[in-house]
Amino acid sequence: MADDEKNFSAEEREAMKEAAADKRKSRSRARKTPEDVRAEGLADLEAAIAKLPDAGDRELSAALHDLVSEVAPELVPRTYYGMPAWGKDGKVLCFFQPASKFKARYGTFGFEPISNLDDGTMWPTAYALLDLSASNRTLLSERIRLAAS
């Protein structure tokens, strides 16, 4: 058994492979037009959603994509460790980690450090998410808008 098989779960090894693929795609995007980058990123995001094993994760991921596209259309769809994500200036700004990704009981909508969320000396950077209810949509819309500003 290889060392990485002893130290990392199957899910973690898969995430590392997906991160390497994301990095390779990111390097190739530097030579493409913004329109091509957006189209390729959208195709990657839609493929990532389609291959999710849980129907609830697929539905929630698609709903989050619609929300992010509505609130911050300037963000570019992409993947991040094989998960649905949205970026700005070539970097991931926010992402959705489906519950099935690491066999968790809830998905996580998170923000990366480039997000403009700073508020004093402490602020939330991730939200556990089971459903995109009206109140959840409102809260996340505000956070996405602020993060992208």
Steps between C-alpha positions, in 0.01 A plus 500: 500500500641839400557763769229730361249213517573465873489873572214622281145379454371406155305827498811702583705325229222570248490867606877526446465355148220745425708791632787403271260488203360843599855639513583364153181657360578829673840519328343433159235768560766772509522475121125518436252782455277589798201362308677168444605485865140560612361239258760240602446575868123469464540165323731380781258620769200335330696175460599510869136547599381222268742246645401560863369170638224656711193658336467748788858619446436536126184703563666722761810553282286602202295736716818657639634545148179681405527718812866593447433572131208725592670688785852530357491431125858621471624193687630226272369145551772237551592207720708487816625159608233370262224693679279778360670836545497857373802720451630848446828605342596135444458406866221318684277738694228260621423130472254231600627186670219245457416281798584190297854624432626395842193308620389787724145564616488846338650686208716806553488826308831671561706802409871521429732775635462721190140559609418848626334380821719666763296638788704599802715223643266204429258400223351178359661344194285187463141393554360151561215456255223241476253699291488824306188638670385859442677623815819310406486653151471848652793450737724342237405765243623769737823311575571424133435862400734625774766238427508590131508877556 
